[in-house]
Amino acid sequence: MTLFLWEGLFCLLPSMLLLVLLVAVRRPAVYAWMGQSAGAVGWTLWRCLCLILHLPLHTTTQPGTSMRGSDGTQFMSKRSALAQYLQRHCGSLTRPTLASWPRGDPHFQTILGLLWGPYAHRVQFTRDHLLLKDGGIVALDWAVGSSPPVLFLIPQHWGGLSSHLSSLCHTATSQGFYVVVFHHRGTAGCPLTTTRLTEFGDSADFEQAVAYVHSRHPSSALLAVSEGSGSGTLVSYLGEKGSSSRLTAAAAISPVLQGQAWYETALPPLYHWGLLYHRKQQLRRYASSFREVLDVDHVLRSSSIKELEERLFCNDQSETLWGLYWERNEPLRDADEVAVPVLCIYSRDDPLLPPVCSPPLSLFQCNPYFMLVITDTGGHCGFTLQTSNSPSEDVNWSHLAVLEYLRVAVDFLKGGEKDVGFWIGPTGEQRNRTNTMAPVRKRRAAATRRAQFQTNNQSLNEADEFTWKRSYTR
């Protein structure tokens, strides 16, 4: 009988322990202690994994670290009426509450954002294949069910609709933007009809795409947002077109503004080999088409993204050709010609943007058209808000911030248009209010532009405000 009693107690022991555990967990102090312990164990295991994968660790994302924008968010811009207007009316730019670890970890957000295909929202697109002047083709994906103004989305340079961009598209369409995603040649299933891929920072194809969209929607304001390395195309376009740009405002999330430094700086191995593999897969898809003009096997043997870019576009590894490549493709080569407001959002813990590749602060301190928001956390195109406990319900702060910025910037420019002969209607429509139009100006020589830009900067001290009047040319 005694043996039977002990056997019964032994069988009931797991259930009794579980019952005691459930009762204890209901006590706030015990629940909090267990949560802290689980977080500490998870953080330790994550640190070990990061060390094994050679991923940089950022202490700002460990459990218990504050993520509020008041502690680490910084807005940087040359003093101007637009900058002050944005600070008064764009609350999301300066007061984000970003997610804590683990969802706020830069590597978790970056890898999740780089995964191809949406993970939370699915957006229906209709595709246009735009035939370019040289016979090449780019793809334009129009989001179905939205309305003006038109918002261009520019993916990473290596192409593909990432979950980050898909989520931004969903948010933008729900707020009334007419979204069109620009895909570079040979990316995202776009047919490749020429033996030419898009160079980093080459905006010629995007320029034709903007002209085409403007012809379809001549009365709509055109806006643009880029992610990551896609900023090379956007900033190059704005610099090359100057005041003739058809865009009203633009934004860049986790922008790569120093292309040569980015290619020449070693990335963490996990990201480096992932990007290199993806680029090689793109080339393998069109290997037969390129063999007549390129030693494809030689390019595929590249051991770094810099080496692959050199062999693909410079034919060899000559430093002279590499220098010429960046002389014509560096995104900021014509930064002093940009004539529309550009907001850049950058995180200090971005694993794909080492400090040497971070946005140059002097640009935002001297050029009134460039504005910068810096956060302590966010990863690369991450910036998850602390709003829920489910990853499927995560809200991206950078999406809300750039869309609010675009609306406020258009609203600000709407008032300024009355002084220069144009105004922007409620739906972004631009109308001529006078019979005089500024003539199309020829581009000035690069040396003259930069000399004049430096002279203008010297004449403006910190107390002066930049008079915001855009010169519209056609």
Secondary structure as the mmCIF struct_conf table of DSSP 4:
data_model
#
loop_
_struct_conf.conf_type_id
_struct_conf.id
_struct_conf.beg_label_comp_id
_struct_conf.beg_label_asym_id
_struct_conf.beg_label_seq_id
_struct_conf.end_label_comp_id
_struct_conf.end_label_asym_id
_struct_conf.end_label_seq_id
HELX_RH_AL_P HELX_RH_AL_P1 THR A 2 VAL A 25
TURN_TY1_P TURN_TY1_P1 ARG A 26 ARG A 26
BEND BEND1 ARG A 27 ARG A 27
HELX_RH_AL_P HELX_RH_AL_P2 PRO A 28 ILE A 52
TURN_TY1_P TURN_TY1_P2 LEU A 53 HIS A 54
HELX_LH_PP_P HELX_LH_PP_P1 LEU A 55 LEU A 57
HELX_RH_3T_P HELX_RH_3T_P1 THR A 59 THR A 61
BEND BEND2 GLN A 62 GLN A 62
TURN_TY1_P TURN_TY1_P3 PRO A 63 GLY A 64
STRN STRN1 ARG A 68 ARG A 68
HELX_RH_AL_P HELX_RH_AL_P3 GLY A 69 GLY A 72
STRN STRN2 GLN A 74 SER A 77
BEND BEND3 ARG A 79 ARG A 79
STRN STRN3 SER A 80 SER A 80
HELX_RH_AL_P HELX_RH_AL_P4 ALA A 81 HIS A 89
HELX_RH_3T_P HELX_RH_3T_P2 GLY A 91 LEU A 93
TURN_TY1_P TURN_TY1_P4 THR A 94 THR A 94
STRN STRN4 THR A 97 LEU A 98
TURN_TY1_P TURN_TY1_P5 TRP A 101 GLY A 104
HELX_RH_AL_P HELX_RH_AL_P5 PRO A 106 LEU A 114
BEND BEND4 LEU A 115 LEU A 115
STRN STRN5 TRP A 116 TRP A 116
BEND BEND5 GLY A 117 GLY A 117
BEND BEND6 TYR A 119 ALA A 120
STRN STRN6 PHE A 125 LEU A 131
HELX_LH_PP_P HELX_LH_PP_P2 LEU A 132 LEU A 132
TURN_TY1_P TURN_TY1_P6 LYS A 133 ASP A 134
BEND BEND7 GLY A 135 GLY A 135
STRN STRN7 ILE A 137 ALA A 143
TURN_TY1_P TURN_TY1_P7 VAL A 144 GLY A 145
BEND BEND8 PRO A 148 PRO A 149
STRN STRN8 VAL A 150 ILE A 154
TURN_TY1_P TURN_TY1_P8 HIS A 157 TRP A 158
STRN STRN9 SER A 162 SER A 162
HELX_RH_AL_P HELX_RH_AL_P6 SER A 163 SER A 174
TURN_TY1_P TURN_TY1_P9 GLN A 175 GLY A 176
STRN STRN10 TYR A 178 HIS A 183
TURN_TY1_P TURN_TY1_P10 ARG A 185 GLY A 186
TURN_TY1_P TURN_TY1_P11 ALA A 188 GLY A 189
BEND BEND9 THR A 194 THR A 195
HELX_LH_PP_P HELX_LH_PP_P3 LEU A 197 GLU A 199
TURN_TY1_P TURN_TY1_P12 PHE A 200 GLY A 201
HELX_RH_AL_P HELX_RH_AL_P7 ALA A 204 ARG A 216
TURN_TY1_P TURN_TY1_P13 PRO A 218 SER A 219
BEND BEND10 SER A 220 SER A 220
HELX_LH_PP_P HELX_LH_PP_P4 ALA A 221 ALA A 221
STRN STRN11 LEU A 222 GLU A 227
HELX_RH_3T_P HELX_RH_3T_P3 GLY A 228 GLY A 230
HELX_RH_AL_P HELX_RH_AL_P8 SER A 231 LYS A 241
HELX_RH_3T_P HELX_RH_3T_P4 GLY A 242 SER A 244
STRN STRN12 LEU A 247 ILE A 253
BEND BEND11 SER A 254 SER A 254
HELX_RH_AL_P HELX_RH_AL_P9 GLY A 259 GLU A 264
BEND BEND12 THR A 265 THR A 265
HELX_LH_PP_P HELX_LH_PP_P5 ALA A 266 PRO A 268
HELX_RH_AL_P HELX_RH_AL_P10 PRO A 269 ARG A 285
TURN_TY1_P TURN_TY1_P14 TYR A 286 TYR A 286
HELX_RH_AL_P HELX_RH_AL_P11 ALA A 287 PHE A 290
TURN_TY1_P TURN_TY1_P15 ARG A 291 VAL A 293
BEND BEND13 LEU A 294 LEU A 294
HELX_RH_AL_P HELX_RH_AL_P12 VAL A 296 LEU A 300
TURN_TY1_P TURN_TY1_P16 ARG A 301 ARG A 301
BEND BEND14 SER A 303 SER A 304
HELX_RH_AL_P HELX_RH_AL_P13 ILE A 305 PHE A 313
BEND BEND15 CYS A 314 ASP A 316
HELX_RH_AL_P HELX_RH_AL_P14 GLU A 319 ASN A 329
TURN_TY1_P TURN_TY1_P17 PRO A 331 ASP A 334
HELX_RH_3T_P HELX_RH_3T_P5 ALA A 335 GLU A 337
BEND BEND16 VAL A 340 VAL A 340
STRN STRN13 VAL A 342 SER A 347
TURN_TY1_P TURN_TY1_P18 ARG A 348 ASP A 349
TURN_TY1_P TURN_TY1_P19 PRO A 351 LEU A 352
BEND BEND17 LEU A 353 LEU A 353
HELX_RH_3T_P HELX_RH_3T_P6 PRO A 355 CYS A 357
BEND BEND18 SER A 358 SER A 358
HELX_LH_PP_P HELX_LH_PP_P6 PRO A 359 PRO A 360
HELX_RH_AL_P HELX_RH_AL_P15 LEU A 361 CYS A 366
TURN_TY1_P TURN_TY1_P20 PRO A 368 TYR A 369
STRN STRN14 PHE A 370 THR A 375
BEND BEND19 ASP A 376 ASP A 376
TURN_TY1_P TURN_TY1_P21 GLY A 379 GLY A 382
STRN STRN15 THR A 384 LEU A 385
BEND BEND20 GLN A 386 GLN A 386
BEND BEND21 ASN A 389 ASN A 389
HELX_RH_3T_P HELX_RH_3T_P7 PRO A 391 GLU A 393
STRN STRN16 ASN A 396 ASN A 396
HELX_RH_AL_P HELX_RH_AL_P16 TRP A 397 VAL A 420
TURN_TY1_P TURN_TY1_P22 GLY A 421 GLY A 421
STRN STRN17 PHE A 422 ILE A 424
TURN_TY1_P TURN_TY1_P23 PRO A 426 THR A 427
BEND BEND22 GLY A 428 GLY A 428
STRN STRN18 GLN A 430 ASN A 432
BEND BEND23 THR A 434 ASN A 435
STRN STRN19 ALA A 438 ALA A 438
HELX_LH_PP_P HELX_LH_PP_P7 PRO A 439 ALA A 445
HELX_RH_AL_P HELX_RH_AL_P17 ALA A 446 SER A 459
TURN_TY1_P TURN_TY1_P24 GLU A 462 ALA A 463
STRN STRN20 PHE A 466 PHE A 466
STRN STRN21 THR A 473 THR A 473
#
